């Protein structure tokens, strides 16, 4: 399972909100963060978040059980790592 952590502040909150629209993704509060979880890849469309460059490229606090495959001007894709036992 992948866990993507995004700080719960106004600028980053839209990333968690957009991710939560995917039925295969679960978003929960974990301390001051949103923990975005999925068994498969997590895809977040940048246009849907409305994030500016500085916000978009500084939004990820941490990733567990996965790695960034794509993080460009259109989307963020985090996929499971090959050594993930899940």
C-alpha positions as CSV (number, residue, x, y, z in Angstrom):
1,X,0.0,0.0,0.0
2,X,1.1,3.5,-0.8
3,X,0.8,6.4,1.7
4,X,1.3,9.9,0.4
5,X,1.4,12.6,3.0
6,X,0.3,16.2,2.3
7,X,0.4,18.9,5.0
8,X,-3.1,20.1,5.9
9,X,-2.9,23.8,5.0
10,X,-5.0,25.8,2.6
11,X,-2.6,25.7,-0.3
12,X,-2.1,21.9,-0.2
13,X,-5.6,20.8,0.8
14,X,-6.9,20.7,-2.9
15,X,-4.5,17.8,-3.6
16,X,-6.1,15.7,-0.9
17,X,-9.5,16.7,-2.1
18,X,-8.8,15.8,-5.7
19,X,-7.2,12.5,-4.7
20,X,-10.2,11.6,-2.6
21,X,-12.5,11.6,-5.7
22,X,-10.8,8.4,-6.8
23,X,-12.8,5.5,-5.4
24,X,-9.6,3.4,-5.0
25,X,-8.0,6.1,-2.8
26,X,-8.6,6.7,0.9
27,X,-7.8,10.1,2.5
28,X,-7.6,10.4,6.3
29,X,-6.2,13.0,8.7
30,X,-3.0,11.9,10.4
31,X,-1.8,14.6,12.8
32,X,-1.2,17.8,10.8
33,X,-1.2,15.8,7.5
34,X,-3.6,14.2,5.0
35,X,-2.6,10.6,4.4
36,X,-3.6,9.6,0.9
37,X,-3.6,5.8,0.6
38,X,-4.1,3.3,-2.2
39,X,-3.1,-0.2,-3.1
40,X,-2.3,0.9,-6.7
41,X,-1.0,4.1,-8.2
42,X,-2.2,7.4,-6.9
43,X,-2.8,10.0,-9.7
44,X,-3.5,13.7,-9.0
45,X,-4.3,16.0,-11.9
46,X,-2.7,19.4,-11.4
47,X,-5.4,21.4,-13.2
48,X,-8.1,19.9,-11.0
49,X,-6.2,21.2,-7.9
50,X,-5.7,24.7,-9.2
51,X,-2.1,24.6,-7.7
52,X,0.5,27.2,-8.8
53,X,4.0,26.0,-9.6
54,X,5.5,26.7,-6.1
55,X,2.6,25.0,-4.4
56,X,2.5,22.0,-6.8
57,X,6.2,21.2,-6.5
58,X,6.4,21.6,-2.7
59,X,3.2,19.8,-1.8
60,X,4.5,16.3,-1.0
61,X,5.7,15.9,2.6
62,X,6.5,12.2,2.5
63,X,5.8,8.9,0.7
64,X,5.7,5.4,2.2
65,X,5.5,2.2,0.2
66,X,5.8,4.0,-3.1
67,X,7.9,6.2,-5.3
68,X,7.2,9.2,-7.6
69,X,6.8,8.0,-11.2
70,X,5.7,11.3,-12.7
71,X,5.6,14.8,-11.2
72,X,5.3,17.3,-14.0
73,X,3.2,20.3,-14.9
74,X,0.1,18.1,-15.5
75,X,0.0,15.3,-12.9
76,X,1.6,13.6,-9.9
77,X,1.7,9.8,-10.1
78,X,3.0,7.8,-7.2
79,X,3.3,4.0,-7.8
80,X,4.0,1.1,-5.4
81,X,7.7,0.1,-5.0
82,X,8.7,-3.3,-6.2
83,X,9.7,-4.4,-2.7
84,X,6.4,-3.4,-1.1
85,X,5.1,-6.6,0.5
86,X,1.4,-5.6,0.1
